[in-house]
Amino acid sequence: MEERGREKNIVETVKAQLPDDDVIYDLAEVFKVFGDSTRTKILGCLRVSDLYVGEIAEILNMSVSAVSHQLRILRGAKLVKGEKQGKEVKYSLDDDHVTQIMECGLTHINERE
């Protein structure tokens, strides 16, 4: 009988601490964006330095239009931001949380080796 009471308590405790469905959905969407290796490479570049589209294209050996397309998706997910400098836009990671996500992921991957 005691075990049954514990089960009910733990179920209620976990339910109470789960984020709302809308938040879970948004979180899943962010992780989908990370699920593309090209976008993850772009985030890796911006983790090192703020860059212009042309610089990212050159580093990754991609076309400027392909990089621009991926940057639009990353901007939409609020993972990168752009700052207009003259006629060009310089991109950077949106905030330190993006850096932390990247670093946690890399740490996790490197632990398995």
mmCIF file of the C-alpha atoms, coordinates in Angstrom:
data_MODEL
# 
_entry.id   MODEL 
# 
loop_
_atom_site.group_PDB 
_atom_site.id 
_atom_site.type_symbol 
_atom_site.label_atom_id 
_atom_site.label_alt_id 
_atom_site.label_comp_id 
_atom_site.label_asym_id 
_atom_site.label_entity_id 
_atom_site.label_seq_id 
_atom_site.pdbx_PDB_ins_code 
_atom_site.Cartn_x 
_atom_site.Cartn_y 
_atom_site.Cartn_z 
_atom_site.occupancy 
_atom_site.B_iso_or_equiv 
_atom_site.pdbx_formal_charge 
_atom_site.auth_seq_id 
_atom_site.auth_comp_id 
_atom_site.auth_asym_id 
_atom_site.auth_atom_id 
_atom_site.pdbx_PDB_model_num 
ATOM 1   C CA . MET A 1 1   ? 0.000  0.000  0.000   1.00 0.00 ? 1   MET A CA 1 
ATOM 2   C CA . GLU A 1 2   ? 2.848  2.371  0.837   1.00 0.00 ? 2   GLU A CA 1 
ATOM 3   C CA . GLU A 1 3   ? 4.413  1.829  -2.619  1.00 0.00 ? 3   GLU A CA 1 
ATOM 4   C CA . ARG A 1 4   ? 1.093  2.778  -4.289  1.00 0.00 ? 4   ARG A CA 1 
ATOM 5   C CA . GLY A 1 5   ? 1.035  6.088  -2.412  1.00 0.00 ? 5   GLY A CA 1 
ATOM 6   C CA . ARG A 1 6   ? 4.622  6.828  -3.479  1.00 0.00 ? 6   ARG A CA 1 
ATOM 7   C CA . GLU A 1 7   ? 3.751  6.110  -7.110  1.00 0.00 ? 7   GLU A CA 1 
ATOM 8   C CA . LYS A 1 8   ? 0.847  8.532  -6.976  1.00 0.00 ? 8   LYS A CA 1 
ATOM 9   C CA . ASN A 1 9   ? 3.025  11.201 -5.319  1.00 0.00 ? 9   ASN A CA 1 
ATOM 10  C CA . ILE A 1 10  ? 5.844  10.844 -7.838  1.00 0.00 ? 10  ILE A CA 1 
ATOM 11  C CA . VAL A 1 11  ? 3.409  10.934 -10.770 1.00 0.00 ? 11  VAL A CA 1 
ATOM 12  C CA . GLU A 1 12  ? 1.791  14.125 -9.464  1.00 0.00 ? 12  GLU A CA 1 
ATOM 13  C CA . THR A 1 13  ? 5.186  15.675 -8.694  1.00 0.00 ? 13  THR A CA 1 
ATOM 14  C CA . VAL A 1 14  ? 6.484  15.001 -12.210 1.00 0.00 ? 14  VAL A CA 1 
ATOM 15  C CA . LYS A 1 15  ? 3.254  16.198 -13.868 1.00 0.00 ? 15  LYS A CA 1 
ATOM 16  C CA . ALA A 1 16  ? 3.395  19.442 -11.893 1.00 0.00 ? 16  ALA A CA 1 
ATOM 17  C CA . GLN A 1 17  ? 6.957  20.129 -13.035 1.00 0.00 ? 17  GLN A CA 1 
ATOM 18  C CA . LEU A 1 18  ? 6.475  19.430 -16.742 1.00 0.00 ? 18  LEU A CA 1 
ATOM 19  C CA . PRO A 1 19  ? 6.415  22.528 -18.951 1.00 0.00 ? 19  PRO A CA 1 
ATOM 20  C CA . ASP A 1 20  ? 3.191  23.353 -20.800 1.00 0.00 ? 20  ASP A CA 1 
ATOM 21  C CA . ASP A 1 21  ? 2.619  21.629 -24.132 1.00 0.00 ? 21  ASP A CA 1 
ATOM 22  C CA . ASP A 1 22  ? 3.291  24.872 -26.026 1.00 0.00 ? 22  ASP A CA 1 
ATOM 23  C CA . VAL A 1 23  ? 6.700  25.196 -24.357 1.00 0.00 ? 23  VAL A CA 1 
ATOM 24  C CA . ILE A 1 24  ? 7.530  21.544 -25.089 1.00 0.00 ? 24  ILE A CA 1 
ATOM 25  C CA . TYR A 1 25  ? 6.552  22.093 -28.731 1.00 0.00 ? 25  TYR A CA 1 
ATOM 26  C CA . ASP A 1 26  ? 8.778  25.192 -28.999 1.00 0.00 ? 26  ASP A CA 1 
ATOM 27  C CA . LEU A 1 27  ? 11.673 23.315 -27.412 1.00 0.00 ? 27  LEU A CA 1 
ATOM 28  C CA . ALA A 1 28  ? 11.272 20.449 -29.871 1.00 0.00 ? 28  ALA A CA 1 
ATOM 29  C CA . GLU A 1 29  ? 11.294 22.967 -32.734 1.00 0.00 ? 29  GLU A CA 1 
ATOM 30  C CA . VAL A 1 30  ? 14.589 24.450 -31.499 1.00 0.00 ? 30  VAL A CA 1 
ATOM 31  C CA . PHE A 1 31  ? 16.149 21.005 -31.385 1.00 0.00 ? 31  PHE A CA 1 
ATOM 32  C CA . LYS A 1 32  ? 14.893 20.288 -34.915 1.00 0.00 ? 32  LYS A CA 1 
ATOM 33  C CA . VAL A 1 33  ? 16.885 23.297 -36.098 1.00 0.00 ? 33  VAL A CA 1 
ATOM 34  C CA . PHE A 1 34  ? 19.985 21.815 -34.444 1.00 0.00 ? 34  PHE A CA 1 
ATOM 35  C CA . GLY A 1 35  ? 19.179 18.530 -36.204 1.00 0.00 ? 35  GLY A CA 1 
ATOM 36  C CA . ASP A 1 36  ? 20.555 19.781 -39.520 1.00 0.00 ? 36  ASP A CA 1 
ATOM 37  C CA . SER A 1 37  ? 24.340 19.393 -39.841 1.00 0.00 ? 37  SER A CA 1 
ATOM 38  C CA . THR A 1 38  ? 24.710 22.442 -42.110 1.00 0.00 ? 38  THR A CA 1 
ATOM 39  C CA . ARG A 1 39  ? 22.975 24.689 -39.594 1.00 0.00 ? 39  ARG A CA 1 
ATOM 40  C CA . THR A 1 40  ? 25.041 23.172 -36.797 1.00 0.00 ? 40  THR A CA 1 
ATOM 41  C CA . LYS A 1 41  ? 28.219 23.942 -38.782 1.00 0.00 ? 41  LYS A CA 1 
ATOM 42  C CA . ILE A 1 42  ? 27.083 27.549 -39.182 1.00 0.00 ? 42  ILE A CA 1 
ATOM 43  C CA . LEU A 1 43  ? 26.437 27.770 -35.437 1.00 0.00 ? 43  LEU A CA 1 
ATOM 44  C CA . GLY A 1 44  ? 29.904 26.293 -34.861 1.00 0.00 ? 44  GLY A CA 1 
ATOM 45  C CA . CYS A 1 45  ? 31.457 29.004 -37.042 1.00 0.00 ? 45  CYS A CA 1 
ATOM 46  C CA . LEU A 1 46  ? 29.578 31.739 -35.188 1.00 0.00 ? 46  LEU A CA 1 
ATOM 47  C CA . ARG A 1 47  ? 30.632 30.225 -31.876 1.00 0.00 ? 47  ARG A CA 1 
ATOM 48  C CA . VAL A 1 48  ? 34.196 31.126 -32.848 1.00 0.00 ? 48  VAL A CA 1 
ATOM 49  C CA . SER A 1 49  ? 33.580 34.549 -34.393 1.00 0.00 ? 49  SER A CA 1 
ATOM 50  C CA . ASP A 1 50  ? 30.910 36.919 -35.691 1.00 0.00 ? 50  ASP A CA 1 
ATOM 51  C CA . LEU A 1 51  ? 30.905 36.563 -39.482 1.00 0.00 ? 51  LEU A CA 1 
ATOM 52  C CA . TYR A 1 52  ? 29.446 37.898 -42.709 1.00 0.00 ? 52  TYR A CA 1 
ATOM 53  C CA . VAL A 1 53  ? 27.468 35.561 -44.983 1.00 0.00 ? 53  VAL A CA 1 
ATOM 54  C CA . GLY A 1 54  ? 30.290 35.472 -47.530 1.00 0.00 ? 54  GLY A CA 1 
ATOM 55  C CA . GLU A 1 55  ? 32.797 34.472 -44.865 1.00 0.00 ? 55  GLU A CA 1 
ATOM 56  C CA . ILE A 1 56  ? 30.582 31.619 -43.655 1.00 0.00 ? 56  ILE A CA 1 
ATOM 57  C CA . ALA A 1 57  ? 30.085 30.499 -47.263 1.00 0.00 ? 57  ALA A CA 1 
ATOM 58  C CA . GLU A 1 58  ? 33.833 30.465 -47.844 1.00 0.00 ? 58  GLU A CA 1 
ATOM 59  C CA . ILE A 1 59  ? 34.597 28.606 -44.605 1.00 0.00 ? 59  ILE A CA 1 
ATOM 60  C CA . LEU A 1 60  ? 31.980 25.926 -45.336 1.00 0.00 ? 60  LEU A CA 1 
ATOM 61  C CA . ASN A 1 61  ? 32.574 25.845 -49.098 1.00 0.00 ? 61  ASN A CA 1 
ATOM 62  C CA . MET A 1 62  ? 28.929 26.689 -49.769 1.00 0.00 ? 62  MET A CA 1 
ATOM 63  C CA . SER A 1 63  ? 27.118 29.233 -51.910 1.00 0.00 ? 63  SER A CA 1 
ATOM 64  C CA . VAL A 1 64  ? 26.115 32.535 -50.361 1.00 0.00 ? 64  VAL A CA 1 
ATOM 65  C CA . SER A 1 65  ? 22.454 31.825 -51.177 1.00 0.00 ? 65  SER A CA 1 
ATOM 66  C CA . ALA A 1 66  ? 22.579 28.425 -49.426 1.00 0.00 ? 66  ALA A CA 1 
ATOM 67  C CA . VAL A 1 67  ? 24.112 30.003 -46.317 1.00 0.00 ? 67  VAL A CA 1 
ATOM 68  C CA . SER A 1 68  ? 21.575 32.842 -46.415 1.00 0.00 ? 68  SER A CA 1 
ATOM 69  C CA . HIS A 1 69  ? 18.738 30.325 -46.533 1.00 0.00 ? 69  HIS A CA 1 
ATOM 70  C CA . GLN A 1 70  ? 20.067 28.493 -43.467 1.00 0.00 ? 70  GLN A CA 1 
ATOM 71  C CA . LEU A 1 71  ? 20.648 31.787 -41.635 1.00 0.00 ? 71  LEU A CA 1 
ATOM 72  C CA . ARG A 1 72  ? 16.987 32.721 -42.202 1.00 0.00 ? 72  ARG A CA 1 
ATOM 73  C CA . ILE A 1 73  ? 15.961 29.498 -40.457 1.00 0.00 ? 73  ILE A CA 1 
ATOM 74  C CA . LEU A 1 74  ? 18.424 30.102 -37.618 1.00 0.00 ? 74  LEU A CA 1 
ATOM 75  C CA . ARG A 1 75  ? 17.166 33.684 -37.216 1.00 0.00 ? 75  ARG A CA 1 
ATOM 76  C CA . GLY A 1 76  ? 13.586 32.452 -37.159 1.00 0.00 ? 76  GLY A CA 1 
ATOM 77  C CA . ALA A 1 77  ? 14.503 30.090 -34.313 1.00 0.00 ? 77  ALA A CA 1 
ATOM 78  C CA . LYS A 1 78  ? 16.227 33.009 -32.520 1.00 0.00 ? 78  LYS A CA 1 
ATOM 79  C CA . LEU A 1 79  ? 19.551 31.184 -32.508 1.00 0.00 ? 79  LEU A CA 1 
ATOM 80  C CA . VAL A 1 80  ? 21.429 33.841 -34.491 1.00 0.00 ? 80  VAL A CA 1 
ATOM 81  C CA . LYS A 1 81  ? 21.061 37.567 -34.976 1.00 0.00 ? 81  LYS A CA 1 
ATOM 82  C CA . GLY A 1 82  ? 22.312 39.885 -37.661 1.00 0.00 ? 82  GLY A CA 1 
ATOM 83  C CA . GLU A 1 83  ? 23.616 43.418 -37.397 1.00 0.00 ? 83  GLU A CA 1 
ATOM 84  C CA . LYS A 1 84  ? 23.700 45.552 -40.507 1.00 0.00 ? 84  LYS A CA 1 
ATOM 85  C CA . GLN A 1 85  ? 27.154 46.986 -41.136 1.00 0.00 ? 85  GLN A CA 1 
ATOM 86  C CA . GLY A 1 86  ? 27.114 49.103 -44.255 1.00 0.00 ? 86  GLY A CA 1 
ATOM 87  C CA . LYS A 1 87  ? 25.634 47.031 -47.056 1.00 0.00 ? 87  LYS A CA 1 
ATOM 88  C CA . GLU A 1 88  ? 26.318 43.716 -45.328 1.00 0.00 ? 88  GLU A CA 1 
ATOM 89  C CA . VAL A 1 89  ? 24.985 41.920 -42.295 1.00 0.00 ? 89  VAL A CA 1 
ATOM 90  C CA . LYS A 1 90  ? 27.325 40.464 -39.703 1.00 0.00 ? 90  LYS A CA 1 
ATOM 91  C CA . TYR A 1 91  ? 25.913 37.431 -37.906 1.00 0.00 ? 91  TYR A CA 1 
ATOM 92  C CA . SER A 1 92  ? 26.476 36.240 -34.360 1.00 0.00 ? 92  SER A CA 1 
ATOM 93  C CA . LEU A 1 93  ? 24.926 33.773 -31.970 1.00 0.00 ? 93  LEU A CA 1 
ATOM 94  C CA . ASP A 1 94  ? 21.800 35.275 -30.448 1.00 0.00 ? 94  ASP A CA 1 
ATOM 95  C CA . ASP A 1 95  ? 22.958 34.914 -26.826 1.00 0.00 ? 95  ASP A CA 1 
ATOM 96  C CA . ASP A 1 96  ? 25.079 32.876 -24.440 1.00 0.00 ? 96  ASP A CA 1 
ATOM 97  C CA . HIS A 1 97  ? 22.399 30.191 -24.212 1.00 0.00 ? 97  HIS A CA 1 
ATOM 98  C CA . VAL A 1 98  ? 23.130 29.146 -27.798 1.00 0.00 ? 98  VAL A CA 1 
ATOM 99  C CA . THR A 1 99  ? 26.815 28.841 -26.930 1.00 0.00 ? 99  THR A CA 1 
ATOM 100 C CA . GLN A 1 100 ? 25.918 26.769 -23.862 1.00 0.00 ? 100 GLN A CA 1 
ATOM 101 C CA . ILE A 1 101 ? 23.727 24.423 -25.920 1.00 0.00 ? 101 ILE A CA 1 
ATOM 102 C CA . MET A 1 102 ? 26.569 23.923 -28.388 1.00 0.00 ? 102 MET A CA 1 
ATOM 103 C CA . GLU A 1 103 ? 29.119 23.346 -25.628 1.00 0.00 ? 103 GLU A CA 1 
ATOM 104 C CA . CYS A 1 104 ? 26.865 20.901 -23.745 1.00 0.00 ? 104 CYS A CA 1 
ATOM 105 C CA . GLY A 1 105 ? 26.244 18.951 -26.947 1.00 0.00 ? 105 GLY A CA 1 
ATOM 106 C CA . LEU A 1 106 ? 29.950 18.791 -27.772 1.00 0.00 ? 106 LEU A CA 1 
ATOM 107 C CA . THR A 1 107 ? 30.803 17.729 -24.220 1.00 0.00 ? 107 THR A CA 1 
ATOM 108 C CA . HIS A 1 108 ? 28.189 14.981 -24.410 1.00 0.00 ? 108 HIS A CA 1 
ATOM 109 C CA . ILE A 1 109 ? 29.502 13.715 -27.777 1.00 0.00 ? 109 ILE A CA 1 
ATOM 110 C CA . ASN A 1 110 ? 33.137 13.775 -26.609 1.00 0.00 ? 110 ASN A CA 1 
ATOM 111 C CA . GLU A 1 111 ? 32.283 11.802 -23.435 1.00 0.00 ? 111 GLU A CA 1 
ATOM 112 C CA . ARG A 1 112 ? 31.227 8.833  -25.558 1.00 0.00 ? 112 ARG A CA 1 
ATOM 113 C CA . GLU A 1 113 ? 34.599 8.474  -27.263 1.00 0.00 ? 113 GLU A CA 1 
# 
